[in-house]
Amino acid sequence: MENGWGNPENKIIQMYPNPATTVINFTFQGKVSQQHILQIYSFIGKKMYETRVQDTKLTVQLDENYYRGIYVYQLRDIAGRLIESGKFQVIK
């Protein structure tokens, strides 16, 4: 039985470019609203960014605080439950 876990077609978030240099774009599919929060963490667990989802597309500027490496994003609902997570790479 296929449950869809790990299947890219079932993802709520799509991001590009990956790897990123100056910006990372997130697009949201389905029922994502202002009740959802997007967070970005460095690979060592430092919170780099957090915002409420306002639209179907979000662009994050990768300023001088984003060093070369792997970053983890999390989409959470208003209660703090994890909806989706993933990772992207920054190359500078």
C-alpha positions in Angstrom: 0.0 0.0 0.0 1.4 3.4 -1.0 1.0 6.0 1.7 2.7 8.9 -0.2 5.4 9.7 2.3 8.4 11.0 0.6 6.5 11.4 -2.7 7.2 14.9 -4.2 3.7 15.2 -5.6 2.3 15.2 -2.0 4.5 18.0 -0.9 2.9 21.2 0.3 6.1 23.3 -0.2 8.2 23.6 -3.2 11.4 25.6 -3.1 13.9 26.8 -5.6 16.7 27.3 -6.5 18.5 24.5 -4.6 21.3 25.1 -4.0 20.7 28.8 -3.4 23.1 31.7 -3.3 21.3 35.0 -2.6 17.6 34.1 -2.3 15.4 31.0 -1.7 11.8 30.9 -3.0 9.0 28.9 -1.3 5.7 28.2 -3.0 2.8 26.7 -1.1 0.3 24.3 -2.5 -3.1 23.5 -1.0 -4.6 24.8 2.2 -1.8 26.9 3.6 -3.0 30.1 5.3 -1.9 32.7 7.9 -2.4 29.9 10.4 0.9 28.4 9.2 4.4 29.5 10.2 7.5 28.9 8.1 10.8 28.5 10.0 14.4 28.1 8.8 17.1 26.6 11.0 20.8 26.3 10.4 22.1 22.7 10.5 23.3 23.2 14.1 19.8 24.2 15.1 20.0 28.0 15.2 16.7 29.6 14.1 17.5 31.9 11.2 14.1 33.0 10.0 10.4 32.8 11.0 7.3 34.2 9.4 3.6 33.6 9.0 2.6 32.5 5.6 0.9 35.5 3.9 0.7 34.3 0.3 1.3 31.3 -2.0 4.8 32.5 -2.6 7.6 33.6 -0.2 11.1 34.8 -1.0 13.7 34.8 1.7 16.9 36.9 1.3 20.0 35.0 2.2 22.0 37.7 3.8 25.5 37.6 5.3 24.2 35.5 8.2 23.6 32.6 5.9 26.9 30.7 5.4 27.6 27.9 3.0 25.9 24.8 4.3 22.6 22.9 4.8 19.5 24.6 6.2 16.3 23.0 7.4 12.8 24.5 6.8 9.7 23.6 8.8 6.1 24.4 8.1 4.1 24.4 11.4 0.4 25.1 12.1 -0.8 27.6 14.7 -0.6 24.9 17.5 3.0 24.3 16.6 2.5 20.9 15.0 4.9 20.0 12.2 3.2 19.9 8.8 6.2 19.5 6.6 10.0 19.8 6.7 12.8 19.7 4.3 16.3 21.0 3.6 18.1 23.2 1.1 21.8 24.1 0.5 23.4 27.5 0.5 26.5 27.9 -1.6 28.4 31.2 -1.4 
